[in-house]
Amino acid sequence: MAAAPIVVEEVTKLYTMGDVEVRALRGVSVTIEQGSFTAIMGASGSGKSTLMNILGCLDRPTSGRYWLDGRDVSRLSANELAEVRNEALGFVFQNFSLLSRTSALENVELPLVYAGASSRVRRRAAQAALERVGLGDRGDHKPNQLSGGQQQRVAIARALVNNPRILLADEPTGALDSRTSIEIMALIQELGRSNITVALVTHEPDIAMYASRLIVVKDGQILSDIRQEPKQAIVPPAAPT
């Protein structure tokens, strides 16, 4: 078996709000294998978003260790964490986070702009990423010219343009209707089959069913961690107009 890209060991996260200390994570340990698709579920305030922030190197644990691709990233500086994010991670969010006045192609190029790639390299890679998500012919469209599902596909293309080893998705179907949600889950399952490691945060049990592993978080701890036969995302035919 390939080495696990994500290893979390006894991680805690404490926040101080005035005189109150909030324990968002309480000694969480988890290993996520290469090429797996893991769903992380929990109610609001359960700690699932805090865990995702730590996995995404957007925050550091108060104590414990986080090993990413064999490197202890739990004590890196903010600049070092930014480098790790740009090299190894892709992010997808509920609200798409696209620049409204910028074309789909230019939105997808953004991570490569930050990486200092040439315009020629950026354009070629962004076009390939859009084709990978089925939007190769929509590169000149702005977000307001695209459906919600198409906007999320652009966001996924942007997450993939740096060829990340790990894709982190935070409620990626939260703003989508049921049919479009299935389309996005079909795409994410396809990415998993290409050996990208996927971790997805959701509060929807029907979305979590598409993952091969389900971790439930409650009160800052892992309540359950089960392997499951994933439901295959099959997009139903469009209703006749």
Buried (B, 14 or more C-beta within 10 A) or exposed (E): EEEBBBBBBEBBBBEEEEEEEEBBBBBBEBEBBBBBBBBBBBEEEBBBBBBBBBBBBBBBBBEBBBBBBEEEBBEBEEEEBBEBBBEBBBBBBBEBEBEEEBBBBBBBBBBBEEBEBEEEEBBBBBBBBBEBBEBBEBBEBBBEEBEBBBBBBBBBBBBBBBEBBBBBBBBBBBBBEEEBBBBBBBBBBEBBEEEBBBBBBBBEEEBBBBBBBBBBBBBBBBEEBEEEEBBEBEBEEEEEE
